[in-house]
Amino acid sequence: MENVIILGTGCAGLTAAIYTARANLNPLVLEGGQPGGQLTTTSEVENFPGFPEGVDGFGLMDNLRKQASRFGTRTQYDTVERVDFSGPVKKLYSSSKTYEGRVVIISTGASPRLIGVPGEMEMFGGKGVTTCATCDGAFYRDMDVVVVGGGDSACEEALFLTRFCSKISLIHRRDELRASKIMAQRTLDHDKISPVWNTVVEEVLADEEGKARGVAVRNVATGEKSEIAARGVFLAIGHTPNTKPFEGVLDLDENGYLVPQNNSMVRTSIPGVYAAGDCVDHVYRQAITAAGMGCQAAIEGERWLAEQSFSG
Ligand code: NAP
């Protein structure tokens, strides 16, 4: 049986791993579908303390991983589908294996949201629709693309795409960006980026080969419908927490976020089970806050474990 099982290898999970490993708890980290979490799809992280020139997301996660393994963290690729937290030994089930642990730290993060319009899924991944400019931007060199969304992610994606693309139409459903002021200004000042305000995408349009050729849009203020030609459709409309395995077991809010309990940011309703990062935090959602929550969960778990007497 494991002392500590950590789900996820984003900032929260790997920070929890560093702390529990340094506490000699020999944590097992289960790495799900997106190793390294969302930062691995980010180009430059400018607001993580300690990096005055910024740091690239992939490099930061690689360093966290090395730091965690240096103190004895073990990592395994597996995705937990179901859990049983009814007894003192917590059970986690993947498609092929059952894991047992005393402490569980859930840091499963969140996944990019889709719009839910015709053509989106058909052209997702390789045919023009994507949620990751860092991963796919270079495929759209000298082409026109659209970015959908008005938050920091949308601005970051649009700015990154200026390195490759001829023109980026930033389609936002309101007439003001949600992004931080500095990011919004940088985006609106860029001569390759054209905002398309008060507009929603109603369909992703396919060419004769089934690849994206543009989007059908509607202006929500005037009702006017039109098309915007684009080879790439980059979606940046927020995220959905990865909490499905905990439905019916732990408290989730109406958007699927784990609800922290007992005047804590990281405790769940089950003693010994903690949650950290974007699967529980829908307010701050930063790399540094996820790391902070990972640290909190690790310290809580370590203290709780020290108070327990297990028979095995
Ligand atoms: P977000 O802040 O939730 O923004 C989502 C955007 O998508 C909003 O503009 C929203 O419109 C729009 N949207 C949501 N659902 C939509 C739909 N169905 N159709 C059309 N538009 C839709 O998400 P995010 O940009 O991914 O950022 C998440 C968090 O990460 C934030 O806290 C952000 O500050 C942080 N972040 C930071 C950085 C950085 O600092 N480098 C980079 C990326 C993200 P409304 O505005 O109308 O709601």
Residues whose N, C-alpha, C, O or C-beta is under 5 A from the ligand:
A	BS01	NAP	E44 I115 G149 G150 G151 D152 S153 A154 E156 R173 R174 R178 A236 I237 G238 V283 Y284 R285
